[in-house]
Amino acid sequence: GNSVTQMEGPVTLSEEAFLTINCTYTATGYPSLFWYVQYPGEGLQLLLKATKADDKGSNKGFEATYRKETTSFHLEKGSVQVSDSAVYFCAFDSGNTPLVFGKGTRLSVIA
Amino acid sequence: AAGVIQSPRHLIKEKRETATLKCYPIPRHDTVYWYQQGPGQDPQFLISFYEKMQSDKGSIPDRFSAQQFSDYHSELNMSSLELGDSALYFCASSLRGQGDGQPQHFGDGTRLSIL
């Protein structure tokens, strides 16, 4: 069935370190892929998206590339900040269907 | 820009009581989704509406019902509340009519606590 697998956390990094959060998906058809971020006590905010193979989504220094051949959508950032500490969710939909989420990865960035 | 508005932000109920959660989507968005997020969990889809008609149904208990009104706001009605219903309930909206790949925009959620 449809599912998202993302690396388990928590991930703890020092400020300015390089971040990668792996995400792979299992879906039928041609899903649209998303990364959402959830700060403590807040709702889910769309971070970036990609709607077709080889598309790169980017926002606030974060990037992810839609890799159909490996069914992956890994999140990267070259230099993390303390303010990036949050839970990151990888998700997809298949044509405006309800989102299927991964379990979330908690990121803690220390100064 | 206007966002998804949910009310109330916090709600405390006792077992077997009822609760109503409200959601006001982004203006002109035609689709509303409801999700439930337990502590430390990923959001789980409950139910959705497109143009005021039920669209998809997920893991929504029979004790819960929802509807979307003529002004596009939606309400999630929960009855015979159980301890396990304590969770964060999110509403999201999107503009499905614009085609595939439309992102869902989430509200800040309603935190429901059952005593």
Interface residues (C-beta under 8 A of the other chain):
Chain A: S32 F34 Y36 E42 G43 L44 Q45 L46 K49 T51 F89 D93 G95 N96 T97 P98 L99 V100 F101 G102 K103 G104
Chain B: T31 Y33 Y35 Q41 D42 P43 F45 S48 D56 G58 F90 A92 S94 R96 D100 G101 Q102 P103 Q104 H105 F106 G107 D108 G109
